[in-house]
Amino acid sequence: MKAYETTTKVEPAGEIRVRGVPFTPGTEVDVIVTPKRRSPEEFTRAWEQLCQELRGLPHIQNITDEDIQREIDDYRAGR
């Protein structure tokens, strides 16, 4: 399957336009719209900030590796 990736901006009325696609007129296509991906540096900064915020939550301080493993095991067992 051929794929074509491009970027565009959402217009004020909430519409988007994609011009110059490499498909013949009348070709049925699937359309998936996602926000533009962050650069690796932006993603890393956001991830590190989230981790720092989570580690700072008071009730997180007492969670052990055993607690985490037990929760994973319970989830996998459907409990």
Secondary structure as GFF3:
##gff-version 3
##sequence-region A 1 79
A	DSSP	alpha_helix	40	55	.	.	.	ID=ss1
A	DSSP	three_ten_helix	58	60	.	.	.	ID=ss2
A	DSSP	alpha_helix	65	76	.	.	.	ID=ss3
###
